[in-house]
């Protein structure tokens, strides 16, 4: 694992927690963002909450994948010589 992977994975998990709290919470200000305002006006607030949940799930999945070191089959794994620096 390289030195930057724990940082990026942790930030993705923190973003997932924030998005989940926004989806569950009673706040109106996150729904004033341009994209979420358009979704709310066109489809309603439940769909906008679903988008926040989707962002939370995607961020959590990405963060856990980064922290566990999962890579696509075509990716070249990190060389051990690179980890000694």
PDB file of N, CA, C and O in Angstrom, chain B, residues numbered from 101:
ATOM      1  N   UNK B 101       0.847  -1.172   0.000  1.00  0.00           N
ATOM      2  CA  UNK B 101       0.000   0.000   0.000  1.00  0.00           C
ATOM      3  C   UNK B 101       0.896   1.240   0.000  1.00  0.00           C
ATOM      4  O   UNK B 101       1.821   1.350   0.804  1.00  0.00           O
ATOM      5  N   UNK B 102       0.617   2.139  -0.884  1.00  0.00           N
ATOM      6  CA  UNK B 102       1.383   3.381  -0.947  1.00  0.00           C
ATOM      7  C   UNK B 102       0.901   4.348   0.127  1.00  0.00           C
ATOM      8  O   UNK B 102      -0.155   4.149   0.727  1.00  0.00           O
ATOM      9  N   UNK B 103       1.671   5.374   0.356  1.00  0.00           N
ATOM     10  CA  UNK B 103       1.363   6.315   1.427  1.00  0.00           C
ATOM     11  C   UNK B 103       0.094   7.117   1.184  1.00  0.00           C
ATOM     12  O   UNK B 103      -0.530   7.566   2.145  1.00  0.00           O
ATOM     13  N   UNK B 104      -0.304   7.309  -0.052  1.00  0.00           N
ATOM     14  CA  UNK B 104      -1.476   8.134  -0.340  1.00  0.00           C
ATOM     15  C   UNK B 104      -2.791   7.357  -0.324  1.00  0.00           C
ATOM     16  O   UNK B 104      -3.858   7.968  -0.271  1.00  0.00           O
ATOM     17  N   UNK B 105      -2.739   6.042  -0.369  1.00  0.00           N
ATOM     18  CA  UNK B 105      -3.960   5.257  -0.394  1.00  0.00           C
ATOM     19  C   UNK B 105      -4.791   5.375   0.888  1.00  0.00           C
ATOM     20  O   UNK B 105      -6.013   5.492   0.796  1.00  0.00           O
ATOM     21  N   UNK B 106      -4.180   5.350   2.079  1.00  0.00           N
ATOM     22  CA  UNK B 106      -5.007   5.534   3.285  1.00  0.00           C
ATOM     23  C   UNK B 106      -5.669   6.916   3.344  1.00  0.00           C
ATOM     24  O   UNK B 106      -6.789   7.045   3.839  1.00  0.00           O
ATOM     25  N   UNK B 107      -4.994   7.931   2.849  1.00  0.00           N
ATOM     26  CA  UNK B 107      -5.567   9.275   2.847  1.00  0.00           C
ATOM     27  C   UNK B 107      -6.774   9.345   1.924  1.00  0.00           C
ATOM     28  O   UNK B 107      -7.827   9.846   2.320  1.00  0.00           O
ATOM     29  N   UNK B 108      -6.635   8.851   0.705  1.00  0.00           N
ATOM     30  CA  UNK B 108      -7.727   8.924  -0.265  1.00  0.00           C
ATOM     31  C   UNK B 108      -8.892   8.038   0.167  1.00  0.00           C
ATOM     32  O   UNK B 108     -10.050   8.441   0.056  1.00  0.00           O
ATOM     33  N   UNK B 109      -8.596   6.843   0.657  1.00  0.00           N
ATOM     34  CA  UNK B 109      -9.655   5.951   1.120  1.00  0.00           C
ATOM     35  C   UNK B 109     -10.406   6.530   2.302  1.00  0.00           C
ATOM     36  O   UNK B 109     -11.630   6.423   2.371  1.00  0.00           O
ATOM     37  N   UNK B 110      -9.686   7.145   3.238  1.00  0.00           N
ATOM     38  CA  UNK B 110     -10.335   7.757   4.403  1.00  0.00           C
ATOM     39  C   UNK B 110     -11.203   8.940   3.996  1.00  0.00           C
ATOM     40  O   UNK B 110     -12.302   9.117   4.521  1.00  0.00           O
ATOM     41  N   UNK B 111     -10.712   9.746   3.064  1.00  0.00           N
ATOM     42  CA  UNK B 111     -11.518  10.881   2.594  1.00  0.00           C
ATOM     43  C   UNK B 111     -12.785  10.404   1.893  1.00  0.00           C
ATOM     44  O   UNK B 111     -13.839  11.023   2.041  1.00  0.00           O
ATOM     45  N   UNK B 112     -12.702   9.328   1.142  1.00  0.00           N
ATOM     46  CA  UNK B 112     -13.891   8.790   0.479  1.00  0.00           C
ATOM     47  C   UNK B 112     -14.907   8.291   1.503  1.00  0.00           C
ATOM     48  O   UNK B 112     -16.111   8.472   1.324  1.00  0.00           O
ATOM     49  N   UNK B 113     -14.428   7.665   2.573  1.00  0.00           N
ATOM     50  CA  UNK B 113     -15.340   7.185   3.612  1.00  0.00           C
ATOM     51  C   UNK B 113     -15.956   8.357   4.371  1.00  0.00           C
ATOM     52  O   UNK B 113     -17.136   8.311   4.721  1.00  0.00           O
ATOM     53  N   UNK B 114     -15.175   9.404   4.629  1.00  0.00           N
ATOM     54  CA  UNK B 114     -15.717  10.597   5.290  1.00  0.00           C
ATOM     55  C   UNK B 114     -16.783  11.248   4.418  1.00  0.00           C
ATOM     56  O   UNK B 114     -17.817  11.680   4.926  1.00  0.00           O
ATOM     57  N   UNK B 115     -16.542  11.323   3.105  1.00  0.00           N
ATOM     58  CA  UNK B 115     -17.548  11.864   2.187  1.00  0.00           C
ATOM     59  C   UNK B 115     -18.809  11.006   2.209  1.00  0.00           C
ATOM     60  O   UNK B 115     -19.919  11.533   2.143  1.00  0.00           O
ATOM     61  N   UNK B 116     -18.644   9.689   2.303  1.00  0.00           N
ATOM     62  CA  UNK B 116     -19.801   8.793   2.374  1.00  0.00           C
ATOM     63  C   UNK B 116     -20.616   9.055   3.632  1.00  0.00           C
ATOM     64  O   UNK B 116     -21.846   9.064   3.584  1.00  0.00           O
ATOM     65  N   UNK B 117     -19.950   9.265   4.740  1.00  0.00           N
ATOM     66  CA  UNK B 117     -20.657   9.550   5.989  1.00  0.00           C
ATOM     67  C   UNK B 117     -21.409  10.874   5.893  1.00  0.00           C
ATOM     68  O   UNK B 117     -22.559  10.970   6.323  1.00  0.00           O
ATOM     69  N   UNK B 118     -20.766  11.890   5.332  1.00  0.00           N
ATOM     70  CA  UNK B 118     -21.416  13.198   5.185  1.00  0.00           C
ATOM     71  C   UNK B 118     -22.632  13.090   4.266  1.00  0.00           C
ATOM     72  O   UNK B 118     -23.687  13.645   4.574  1.00  0.00           O
ATOM     73  N   UNK B 119     -22.499  12.388   3.150  1.00  0.00           N
ATOM     74  CA  UNK B 119     -23.625  12.239   2.222  1.00  0.00           C
ATOM     75  C   UNK B 119     -24.766  11.461   2.866  1.00  0.00           C
ATOM     76  O   UNK B 119     -25.934  11.774   2.637  1.00  0.00           O
ATOM     77  N   UNK B 120     -24.443  10.458   3.666  1.00  0.00           N
ATOM     78  CA  UNK B 120     -25.494   9.688   4.345  1.00  0.00           C
ATOM     79  C   UNK B 120     -26.211  10.542   5.383  1.00  0.00           C
ATOM     80  O   UNK B 120     -27.430  10.449   5.527  1.00  0.00           O
ATOM     81  N   UNK B 121     -25.475  11.361   6.095  1.00  0.00           N
ATOM     82  CA  UNK B 121     -26.093  12.248   7.091  1.00  0.00           C
ATOM     83  C   UNK B 121     -26.992  13.273   6.404  1.00  0.00           C
ATOM     84  O   UNK B 121     -28.069  13.594   6.908  1.00  0.00           O
ATOM     85  N   UNK B 122     -26.552  13.784   5.255  1.00  0.00           N
ATOM     86  CA  UNK B 122     -27.383  14.732   4.503  1.00  0.00           C
ATOM     87  C   UNK B 122     -28.669  14.048   4.032  1.00  0.00           C
ATOM     88  O   UNK B 122     -29.745  14.644   4.084  1.00  0.00           O
ATOM     89  N   UNK B 123     -28.556  12.801   3.572  1.00  0.00           N
ATOM     90  CA  UNK B 123     -29.736  12.086   3.069  1.00  0.00           C
ATOM     91  C   UNK B 123     -30.750  11.815   4.165  1.00  0.00           C
ATOM     92  O   UNK B 123     -31.954  11.838   3.911  1.00  0.00           O
ATOM     93  N   UNK B 124     -30.284  11.560   5.377  1.00  0.00           N
ATOM     94  CA  UNK B 124     -31.180  11.204   6.475  1.00  0.00           C
ATOM     95  C   UNK B 124     -31.636  12.438   7.253  1.00  0.00           C
ATOM     96  O   UNK B 124     -32.729  12.447   7.819  1.00  0.00           O
ATOM     97  N   UNK B 125     -30.817  13.459   7.280  1.00  0.00           N
ATOM     98  CA  UNK B 125     -31.080  14.626   8.121  1.00  0.00           C
ATOM     99  C   UNK B 125     -32.183  15.531   7.614  1.00  0.00           C
ATOM    100  O   UNK B 125     -32.648  15.393   6.482  1.00  0.00           O
ATOM    101  N   UNK B 126     -32.597  16.459   8.463  1.00  0.00           N
ATOM    102  CA  UNK B 126     -33.700  17.362   8.130  1.00  0.00           C
ATOM    103  C   UNK B 126     -33.267  18.656   7.427  1.00  0.00           C
ATOM    104  O   UNK B 126     -34.087  19.560   7.266  1.00  0.00           O
ATOM    105  N   UNK B 127     -32.020  18.765   7.011  1.00  0.00           N
ATOM    106  CA  UNK B 127     -31.507  20.021   6.485  1.00  0.00           C
ATOM    107  C   UNK B 127     -32.013  20.312   5.091  1.00  0.00           C
ATOM    108  O   UNK B 127     -32.212  19.399   4.289  1.00  0.00           O
ATOM    109  N   UNK B 128     -32.219  21.580   4.805  1.00  0.00           N
ATOM    110  CA  UNK B 128     -32.679  21.998   3.484  1.00  0.00           C
ATOM    111  C   UNK B 128     -31.548  22.590   2.648  1.00  0.00           C
ATOM    112  O   UNK B 128     -31.634  22.620   1.421  1.00  0.00           O
ATOM    113  N   UNK B 129     -30.497  23.059   3.302  1.00  0.00           N
ATOM    114  CA  UNK B 129     -29.435  23.743   2.560  1.00  0.00           C
ATOM    115  C   UNK B 129     -28.684  22.856   1.564  1.00  0.00           C
ATOM    116  O   UNK B 129     -28.310  23.368   0.509  1.00  0.00           O
ATOM    117  N   UNK B 130     -28.434  21.562   1.817  1.00  0.00           N
ATOM    118  CA  UNK B 130     -27.771  20.767   0.782  1.00  0.00           C
ATOM    119  C   UNK B 130     -28.622  20.606  -0.481  1.00  0.00           C
ATOM    120  O   UNK B 130     -28.089  20.351  -1.561  1.00  0.00           O
ATOM    121  N   UNK B 131     -29.909  20.752  -0.348  1.00  0.00           N
ATOM    122  CA  UNK B 131     -30.801  20.621  -1.502  1.00  0.00           C
ATOM    123  C   UNK B 131     -30.914  21.929  -2.279  1.00  0.00           C
ATOM    124  O   UNK B 131     -31.626  21.992  -3.281  1.00  0.00           O
ATOM    125  N   UNK B 132     -30.232  22.958  -1.835  1.00  0.00           N
ATOM    126  CA  UNK B 132     -30.187  24.223  -2.582  1.00  0.00           C
ATOM    127  C   UNK B 132     -29.054  24.252  -3.597  1.00  0.00           C
ATOM    128  O   UNK B 132     -28.973  25.168  -4.416  1.00  0.00           O
ATOM    129  N   UNK B 133     -28.175  23.249  -3.545  1.00  0.00           N
ATOM    130  CA  UNK B 133     -27.146  23.151  -4.575  1.00  0.00           C
ATOM    131  C   UNK B 133     -27.827  23.000  -5.930  1.00  0.00           C
ATOM    132  O   UNK B 133     -28.916  22.433  -6.021  1.00  0.00           O
ATOM    133  N   UNK B 134     -27.199  23.500  -6.965  1.00  0.00           N
ATOM    134  CA  UNK B 134     -27.849  23.583  -8.263  1.00  0.00           C
ATOM    135  C   UNK B 134     -28.363  22.238  -8.756  1.00  0.00           C
ATOM    136  O   UNK B 134     -29.512  22.142  -9.189  1.00  0.00           O
ATOM    137  N   UNK B 135     -27.553  21.219  -8.701  1.00  0.00           N
ATOM    138  CA  UNK B 135     -27.962  19.902  -9.199  1.00  0.00           C
ATOM    139  C   UNK B 135     -29.115  19.338  -8.389  1.00  0.00           C
ATOM    140  O   UNK B 135     -30.082  18.824  -8.953  1.00  0.00           O
ATOM    141  N   UNK B 136     -29.019  19.430  -7.066  1.00  0.00           N
ATOM    142  CA  UNK B 136     -30.055  18.869  -6.219  1.00  0.00           C
ATOM    143  C   UNK B 136     -31.322  19.705  -6.242  1.00  0.00           C
ATOM    144  O   UNK B 136     -32.421  19.183  -6.056  1.00  0.00           O
ATOM    145  N   UNK B 137     -31.170  20.992  -6.471  1.00  0.00           N
ATOM    146  CA  UNK B 137     -32.343  21.837  -6.639  1.00  0.00           C
ATOM    147  C   UNK B 137     -33.113  21.444  -7.903  1.00  0.00           C
ATOM    148  O   UNK B 137     -34.342  21.381  -7.896  1.00  0.00           O
ATOM    149  N   UNK B 138     -32.383  21.184  -8.975  1.00  0.00           N
ATOM    150  CA  UNK B 138     -33.038  20.764 -10.220  1.00  0.00           C
ATOM    151  C   UNK B 138     -33.698  19.394 -10.070  1.00  0.00           C
ATOM    152  O   UNK B 138     -34.797  19.176 -10.579  1.00  0.00           O
ATOM    153  N   UNK B 139     -33.035  18.478  -9.377  1.00  0.00           N
ATOM    154  CA  UNK B 139     -33.623  17.153  -9.144  1.00  0.00           C
ATOM    155  C   UNK B 139     -34.878  17.275  -8.286  1.00  0.00           C
ATOM    156  O   UNK B 139     -35.890  16.630  -8.559  1.00  0.00           O
ATOM    157  N   UNK B 140     -34.807  18.105  -7.249  1.00  0.00           N
ATOM    158  CA  UNK B 140     -35.956  18.283  -6.358  1.00  0.00           C
ATOM    159  C   UNK B 140     -37.138  18.893  -7.102  1.00  0.00           C
ATOM    160  O   UNK B 140     -38.275  18.459  -6.914  1.00  0.00           O
ATOM    161  N   UNK B 141     -36.887  19.887  -7.937  1.00  0.00           N
ATOM    162  CA  UNK B 141     -37.971  20.526  -8.671  1.00  0.00           C
ATOM    163  C   UNK B 141     -38.583  19.590  -9.711  1.00  0.00           C
ATOM    164  O   UNK B 141     -39.789  19.632  -9.951  1.00  0.00           O
ATOM    165  N   UNK B 142     -37.765  18.757 -10.319  1.00  0.00           N
ATOM    166  CA  UNK B 142     -38.272  17.902 -11.385  1.00  0.00           C
ATOM    167  C   UNK B 142     -38.878  16.594 -10.874  1.00  0.00           C
ATOM    168  O   UNK B 142     -39.920  16.161 -11.365  1.00  0.00           O
ATOM    169  N   UNK B 143     -38.227  15.961  -9.885  1.00  0.00           N
ATOM    170  CA  UNK B 143     -38.658  14.634  -9.450  1.00  0.00           C
ATOM    171  C   UNK B 143     -39.145  14.573  -8.005  1.00  0.00           C
ATOM    172  O   UNK B 143     -39.810  13.611  -7.621  1.00  0.00           O
ATOM    173  N   UNK B 144     -38.827  15.576  -7.208  1.00  0.00           N
ATOM    174  CA  UNK B 144     -39.243  15.582  -5.810  1.00  0.00           C
ATOM    175  C   UNK B 144     -38.078  15.307  -4.865  1.00  0.00           C
ATOM    176  O   UNK B 144     -37.012  14.844  -5.270  1.00  0.00           O
ATOM    177  N   UNK B 145     -38.319  15.606  -3.599  1.00  0.00           N
ATOM    178  CA  UNK B 145     -37.269  15.464  -2.600  1.00  0.00           C
ATOM    179  C   UNK B 145     -36.886  14.018  -2.313  1.00  0.00           C
ATOM    180  O   UNK B 145     -35.715  13.766  -2.026  1.00  0.00           O
ATOM    181  N   UNK B 146     -37.803  13.051  -2.375  1.00  0.00           N
ATOM    182  CA  UNK B 146     -37.376  11.659  -2.145  1.00  0.00           C
ATOM    183  C   UNK B 146     -36.330  11.167  -3.156  1.00  0.00           C
ATOM    184  O   UNK B 146     -35.424  10.415  -2.799  1.00  0.00           O
ATOM    185  N   UNK B 147     -36.459  11.587  -4.392  1.00  0.00           N
ATOM    186  CA  UNK B 147     -35.477  11.191  -5.402  1.00  0.00           C
ATOM    187  C   UNK B 147     -34.137  11.874  -5.125  1.00  0.00           C
ATOM    188  O   UNK B 147     -33.081  11.263  -5.285  1.00  0.00           O
ATOM    189  N   UNK B 148     -34.183  13.143  -4.708  1.00  0.00           N
ATOM    190  CA  UNK B 148     -32.945  13.839  -4.360  1.00  0.00           C
ATOM    191  C   UNK B 148     -32.265  13.158  -3.170  1.00  0.00           C
ATOM    192  O   UNK B 148     -31.039  13.048  -3.137  1.00  0.00           O
ATOM    193  N   UNK B 149     -33.048  12.706  -2.201  1.00  0.00           N
ATOM    194  CA  UNK B 149     -32.468  11.944  -1.081  1.00  0.00           C
ATOM    195  C   UNK B 149     -31.854  10.645  -1.580  1.00  0.00           C
ATOM    196  O   UNK B 149     -30.807  10.223  -1.089  1.00  0.00           O
ATOM    197  N   UNK B 150     -32.492  10.012  -2.546  1.00  0.00           N
ATOM    198  CA  UNK B 150     -31.942   8.793  -3.133  1.00  0.00           C
ATOM    199  C   UNK B 150     -30.612   9.031  -3.824  1.00  0.00           C
ATOM    200  O   UNK B 150     -29.731   8.172  -3.798  1.00  0.00           O
ATOM    201  N   UNK B 151     -30.464  10.195  -4.440  1.00  0.00           N
ATOM    202  CA  UNK B 151     -29.191  10.537  -5.071  1.00  0.00           C
ATOM    203  C   UNK B 151     -28.112  10.698  -4.004  1.00  0.00           C
ATOM    204  O   UNK B 151     -26.981  10.248  -4.189  1.00  0.00           O
ATOM    205  N   UNK B 152     -28.460  11.343  -2.883  1.00  0.00           N
ATOM    206  CA  UNK B 152     -27.496  11.457  -1.784  1.00  0.00           C
ATOM    207  C   UNK B 152     -27.107  10.079  -1.259  1.00  0.00           C
ATOM    208  O   UNK B 152     -25.940   9.841  -0.949  1.00  0.00           O
ATOM    209  N   UNK B 153     -28.070   9.177  -1.157  1.00  0.00           N
ATOM    210  CA  UNK B 153     -27.771   7.809  -0.700  1.00  0.00           C
ATOM    211  C   UNK B 153     -26.871   7.103  -1.712  1.00  0.00           C
ATOM    212  O   UNK B 153     -25.941   6.396  -1.323  1.00  0.00           O
ATOM    213  N   UNK B 154     -27.134   7.285  -2.990  1.00  0.00           N
ATOM    214  CA  UNK B 154     -26.302   6.669  -4.030  1.00  0.00           C
ATOM    215  C   UNK B 154     -24.865   7.189  -3.966  1.00  0.00           C
ATOM    216  O   UNK B 154     -23.914   6.427  -4.140  1.00  0.00           O
ATOM    217  N   UNK B 155     -24.717   8.483  -3.716  1.00  0.00           N
ATOM    218  CA  UNK B 155     -23.385   9.062  -3.562  1.00  0.00           C
ATOM    219  C   UNK B 155     -22.692   8.460  -2.340  1.00  0.00           C
ATOM    220  O   UNK B 155     -21.499   8.159  -2.385  1.00  0.00           O
ATOM    221  N   UNK B 156     -23.439   8.286  -1.251  1.00  0.00           N
ATOM    222  CA  UNK B 156     -22.867   7.707  -0.037  1.00  0.00           C
ATOM    223  C   UNK B 156     -22.414   6.271  -0.279  1.00  0.00           C
ATOM    224  O   UNK B 156     -21.322   5.888   0.141  1.00  0.00           O
ATOM    225  N   UNK B 157     -23.235   5.480  -0.946  1.00  0.00           N
ATOM    226  CA  UNK B 157     -22.891   4.078  -1.204  1.00  0.00           C
ATOM    227  C   UNK B 157     -21.682   3.983  -2.142  1.00  0.00           C
ATOM    228  O   UNK B 157     -20.779   3.178  -1.916  1.00  0.00           O
ATOM    229  N   UNK B 158     -21.670   4.796  -3.177  1.00  0.00           N
ATOM    230  CA  UNK B 158     -20.548   4.773  -4.121  1.00  0.00           C
ATOM    231  C   UNK B 158     -19.248   5.210  -3.443  1.00  0.00           C
ATOM    232  O   UNK B 158     -18.200   4.606  -3.670  1.00  0.00           O
ATOM    233  N   UNK B 159     -19.309   6.246  -2.620  1.00  0.00           N
ATOM    234  CA  UNK B 159     -18.114   6.713  -1.922  1.00  0.00           C
ATOM    235  C   UNK B 159     -17.616   5.688  -0.913  1.00  0.00           C
ATOM    236  O   UNK B 159     -16.411   5.469  -0.786  1.00  0.00           O
ATOM    237  N   UNK B 160     -18.537   5.064  -0.199  1.00  0.00           N
ATOM    238  CA  UNK B 160     -18.147   4.039   0.767  1.00  0.00           C
ATOM    239  C   UNK B 160     -17.508   2.844   0.056  1.00  0.00           C
ATOM    240  O   UNK B 160     -16.492   2.319   0.510  1.00  0.00           O
ATOM    241  N   UNK B 161     -18.095   2.426  -1.038  1.00  0.00           N
ATOM    242  CA  UNK B 161     -17.537   1.310  -1.806  1.00  0.00           C
ATOM    243  C   UNK B 161     -16.146   1.643  -2.336  1.00  0.00           C
ATOM    244  O   UNK B 161     -15.232   0.823  -2.256  1.00  0.00           O
ATOM    245  N   UNK B 162     -15.993   2.842  -2.873  1.00  0.00           N
ATOM    246  CA  UNK B 162     -14.688   3.254  -3.390  1.00  0.00           C
ATOM    247  C   UNK B 162     -13.659   3.344  -2.274  1.00  0.00           C
ATOM    248  O   UNK B 162     -12.525   2.893  -2.438  1.00  0.00           O
ATOM    249  N   UNK B 163     -14.042   3.924  -1.137  1.00  0.00           N
ATOM    250  CA  UNK B 163     -13.117   4.039  -0.019  1.00  0.00           C
ATOM    251  C   UNK B 163     -12.671   2.692   0.506  1.00  0.00           C
ATOM    252  O   UNK B 163     -11.490   2.497   0.791  1.00  0.00           O
ATOM    253  N   UNK B 164     -13.602   1.758   0.639  1.00  0.00           N
ATOM    254  CA  UNK B 164     -13.235   0.421   1.114  1.00  0.00           C
ATOM    255  C   UNK B 164     -12.376  -0.320   0.086  1.00  0.00           C
ATOM    256  O   UNK B 164     -11.463  -1.056   0.459  1.00  0.00           O
ATOM    257  N   UNK B 165     -12.661  -0.131  -1.191  1.00  0.00           N
ATOM    258  CA  UNK B 165     -11.851  -0.771  -2.226  1.00  0.00           C
ATOM    259  C   UNK B 165     -10.426  -0.221  -2.216  1.00  0.00           C
ATOM    260  O   UNK B 165      -9.467  -0.972  -2.391  1.00  0.00           O
ATOM    261  N   UNK B 166     -10.292   1.064  -2.015  1.00  0.00           N
ATOM    262  CA  UNK B 166      -8.964   1.675  -1.964  1.00  0.00           C
ATOM    263  C   UNK B 166      -8.198   1.181  -0.740  1.00  0.00           C
ATOM    264  O   UNK B 166      -7.020   0.836  -0.838  1.00  0.00           O
ATOM    265  N   UNK B 167      -8.863   1.148   0.401  1.00  0.00           N
ATOM    266  CA  UNK B 167      -8.177   0.746   1.628  1.00  0.00           C
ATOM    267  C   UNK B 167      -7.812  -0.736   1.649  1.00  0.00           C
ATOM    268  O   UNK B 167      -6.817  -1.113   2.269  1.00  0.00           O
ATOM    269  N   UNK B 168      -8.588  -1.573   0.992  1.00  0.00           N
ATOM    270  CA  UNK B 168      -8.261  -2.994   0.964  1.00  0.00           C
ATOM    271  C   UNK B 168      -7.286  -3.345  -0.156  1.00  0.00           C
ATOM    272  O   UNK B 168      -6.795  -4.472  -0.219  1.00  0.00           O
ATOM    273  N   UNK B 169      -7.005  -2.395  -1.033  1.00  0.00           N
ATOM    274  CA  UNK B 169      -6.025  -2.625  -2.092  1.00  0.00           C
ATOM    275  C   UNK B 169      -6.564  -3.390  -3.279  1.00  0.00           C
ATOM    276  O   UNK B 169      -5.788  -3.958  -4.047  1.00  0.00           O
ATOM    277  N   UNK B 170      -7.875  -3.419  -3.450  1.00  0.00           N
ATOM    278  CA  UNK B 170      -8.441  -4.096  -4.620  1.00  0.00           C
ATOM    279  C   UNK B 170      -8.078  -3.322  -5.881  1.00  0.00           C
ATOM    280  O   UNK B 170      -8.137  -2.093  -5.919  1.00  0.00           O
ATOM    281  N   UNK B 171      -7.702  -4.073  -6.906  1.00  0.00           N
ATOM    282  CA  UNK B 171      -7.332  -3.469  -8.179  1.00  0.00           C
ATOM    283  C   UNK B 171      -7.991  -4.266  -9.300  1.00  0.00           C
ATOM    284  O   UNK B 171      -8.291  -5.448  -9.134  1.00  0.00           O
ATOM    285  N   UNK B 172      -8.214  -3.617 -10.441  1.00  0.00           N
ATOM    286  CA  UNK B 172      -8.732  -4.375 -11.585  1.00  0.00           C
ATOM    287  C   UNK B 172      -7.712  -5.419 -12.032  1.00  0.00           C
ATOM    288  O   UNK B 172      -6.525  -5.297 -11.730  1.00  0.00           O
ATOM    289  N   UNK B 173      -8.162  -6.420 -12.735  1.00  0.00           N
ATOM    290  CA  UNK B 173      -7.274  -7.512 -13.133  1.00  0.00           C
ATOM    291  C   UNK B 173      -6.171  -7.054 -14.077  1.00  0.00           C
ATOM    292  O   UNK B 173      -5.123  -7.696 -14.151  1.00  0.00           O
ATOM    293  N   UNK B 174      -6.382  -5.970 -14.789  1.00  0.00           N
ATOM    294  CA  UNK B 174      -5.381  -5.500 -15.742  1.00  0.00           C
ATOM    295  C   UNK B 174      -4.369  -4.548 -15.104  1.00  0.00           C
ATOM    296  O   UNK B 174      -3.403  -4.160 -15.760  1.00  0.00           O
ATOM    297  N   UNK B 175      -4.567  -4.161 -13.840  1.00  0.00           N
ATOM    298  CA  UNK B 175      -3.669  -3.212 -13.193  1.00  0.00           C
ATOM    299  C   UNK B 175      -2.388  -3.907 -12.751  1.00  0.00           C
ATOM    300  O   UNK B 175      -2.409  -5.051 -12.297  1.00  0.00           O
ATOM    301  N   UNK B 176      -1.294  -3.206 -12.888  1.00  0.00           N
ATOM    302  CA  UNK B 176      -0.008  -3.713 -12.447  1.00  0.00           C
ATOM    303  C   UNK B 176       0.130  -3.428 -10.953  1.00  0.00           C
ATOM    304  O   UNK B 176       0.087  -2.264 -10.551  1.00  0.00           O
ATOM    305  N   UNK B 177       0.292  -4.451 -10.123  1.00  0.00           N
ATOM    306  CA  UNK B 177       0.390  -4.195  -8.691  1.00  0.00           C
ATOM    307  C   UNK B 177       1.631  -3.375  -8.365  1.00  0.00           C
ATOM    308  O   UNK B 177       2.602  -3.374  -9.122  1.00  0.00           O
ATOM    309  N   UNK B 178       1.593  -2.690  -7.255  1.00  0.00           N
ATOM    310  CA  UNK B 178       2.722  -1.866  -6.831  1.00  0.00           C
ATOM    311  C   UNK B 178       3.938  -2.753  -6.588  1.00  0.00           C
ATOM    312  O   UNK B 178       3.838  -3.815  -5.975  1.00  0.00           O
ATOM    313  N   UNK B 179       5.052  -2.310  -7.064  1.00  0.00           N
ATOM    314  CA  UNK B 179       6.286  -3.069  -6.859  1.00  0.00           C
ATOM    315  C   UNK B 179       6.782  -2.873  -5.440  1.00  0.00           C
ATOM    316  O   UNK B 179       6.600  -1.804  -4.857  1.00  0.00           O
ATOM    317  N   UNK B 180       7.395  -3.875  -4.892  1.00  0.00           N
ATOM    318  CA  UNK B 180       7.873  -3.773  -3.516  1.00  0.00           C
ATOM    319  C   UNK B 180       9.000  -2.771  -3.400  1.00  0.00           C
ATOM    320  O   UNK B 180       9.194  -2.192  -2.331  1.00  0.00           O
ATOM    321  N   UNK B 181       9.755  -2.547  -4.475  1.00  0.00           N
ATOM    322  CA  UNK B 181      10.835  -1.553  -4.426  1.00  0.00           C
ATOM    323  C   UNK B 181      10.270  -0.149  -4.280  1.00  0.00           C
ATOM    324  O   UNK B 181      10.905   0.714  -3.674  1.00  0.00           O
ATOM    325  N   UNK B 182       9.076   0.088  -4.830  1.00  0.00           N
ATOM    326  CA  UNK B 182       8.465   1.414  -4.731  1.00  0.00           C
ATOM    327  C   UNK B 182       7.983   1.683  -3.305  1.00  0.00           C
ATOM    328  O   UNK B 182       7.888   2.842  -2.901  1.00  0.00           O
ATOM    329  N   UNK B 183       7.684   0.649  -2.548  1.00  0.00           N
ATOM    330  CA  UNK B 183       7.163   0.834  -1.204  1.00  0.00           C
ATOM    331  C   UNK B 183       8.254   1.132  -0.188  1.00  0.00           C
ATOM    332  O   UNK B 183       7.956   1.583   0.918  1.00  0.00           O
ATOM    333  N   UNK B 184       9.516   0.888  -0.541  1.00  0.00           N
ATOM    334  CA  UNK B 184      10.609   1.120   0.399  1.00  0.00           C
ATOM    335  C   UNK B 184      11.024   2.581   0.470  1.00  0.00           C
ATOM    336  O   UNK B 184      11.793   2.959   1.355  1.00  0.00           O
ATOM    337  N   UNK B 185      10.540   3.394  -0.425  1.00  0.00           N
ATOM    338  CA  UNK B 185      10.961   4.803  -0.428  1.00  0.00           C
ATOM    339  C   UNK B 185      10.283   5.593   0.628  1.00  0.00           C
ATOM    340  O   UNK B 185      10.528   6.793   0.755  1.00  0.00           O
TER     341      UNK B 185
END
